[in-house]
Amino acid sequence: MLTLTQRKPPNPDAAVTLTLALTAEERTRSRHRFETEDGQVLFLHLPRGTVLQDGDILQDEASSSVVRITAKPEQVLTVTAQTTLLLLRAAYHLGNRHVPIEITANYLRLSPDSVLRTMLEQLGLEVNEEFLPFQPETGAYGHHHAY
């Protein structure tokens, strides 16, 4: 079993031993056992509160194994609006419910939820189901970059 204890910043040129695709929720687990598609067991033993980002590099204690984290596609709701104000209003209402969301200038993205979908549609937003990588904000105090 490979135990990954070190987090490094994204480096597209890094020579990786393995790529590990994780969902948004899985990327919040700092101590967890994962099994790759080919059956290799990996154990994360990172500082508590670590939130992994797409492209992060993990290493074992000996730095002999290098693993790249990728955001795994998953079911999401993508929210778009006719105006910026309407999109901001949606972000406000979702924030009041402490819903993890991905925020861009053109859309919001969240995990599927029928109640939230109905609320957003009633506010006049367009909501589409998609299967894409989900990269929600980590929050004002959630940036645990121990590089």
N, C-alpha and C positions, 0 to 999 in steps of 0.2 A: 504494500500500500504506500502511495506517495503522499506525504504530508507537506502541504504548501503553507509556509509561514511568513513569506515576505511579499509585499506588494510594491510594484514598481510602476512608474508612469507609462502610459501607452508609448510604444515604440514600434512603428510599422516595419523597421529593419531588423528587429530582434529575431534571432534564430530560435524558433520555438520547437519544443519537443511535442507539444500537444495543444489543441484548441478546445476549449470547454465552452459550449453554448449554454447559457443560463437565462431563465425568464427574469423579469424585473423582481419578482418576489424572491427567487433563488439568489439573486445578486445581493440581497440584504442579509443573507446568512453568513456570519463570520466563522462559525464553527459547525461544520456539517460534512457529512459523507456523501460523495457523489460517485456515480458509476458512469463511465463513458459508454458510448454505443458499442465499442469493442470489448467491454467487460473490465476495463482497467478501473481500479478503485482509487479515488482521490479524496483526501481529507483536508478540508480547509481549517486552519488553526491560526486565524488572523485576530488582531485586536478587536474586542467587542465594539459593536457599533460601526464597523467598517461596511461601507456600501460600495460594491464593485461597479465599475463603469465599463461600457463597451470599449475594448482595446486595452484594458489594464493587463499588466504582466504580473504573474505570480511565480515565485520560485520556492524550492524547498530549502531547508537549512544549509545544505552544502552548495546551493546554487548550481547544481548539476542538471536539474530539470527546470525548463522554462515553459510556462503555460500561458496562453493568451485567452482572455475572457472575451466572448462575443455575446451580444444581445440576441437571444433566441426569439424568433418570431412566435407570436402568441395572439390569441383573440383580443381585439381592442375595439373601442368605439372612437372614431375620429370625428371631431366636432368642428364644423366650419360655420361662418356667419357672413351675412351681407355687409356688415359694418364692423369696424374695430371695436366700437362701443359695445355692441352685442356680444362679441367674443370676450371682452373684458368682464361684462356682466356675468357671463357663464362661468368664467374663472373665479369670480367672487363667490358665486353660489356653491360651486364645487369646493372651494377653499373652506367655506363655512361648514362643510360636511367632512372636512379633513380627508378628502379623497385624493389619493396619489394621482397626479396628472403630469403629463408632458406638455410643456407650454412652448409654442412657437408664435411667430408673428402672424401666421396664417391659419393655425389650427390648434386645438387642444386634443389630447388623447388620454383615454382612461380605460380601465378594465371594464368589461361588460357588466351592466347593471340596469335592469329593466325600469326600475323606479327613477333612476337618474336620467335615463334616456327619455322617458316621458316628460320629466321636468324640463330638460333641455329643449325638446321639441315644442313644448308649450311656451317656452321663452322665444321661440321663433328661429332656433338654430337647426342646421341640418346635421343629422347624426348618421354615420355610416359604419357598418361592421366591417372590419378588415382583419387580416392575419399578417402582422408586421412586428418588428422589434419594438418594444415599449421601454422608453427611457424616462421615467418620471423624475421630477425635481426631487432632490434629496432634502430640501428644506433649509431654512436659514441656519440651523445649527447642525445640519447633517453632513457637512463636508469634512469627513475624516480622511484627509489625504496624508497618510503617513508614508510618504515616499522617501 
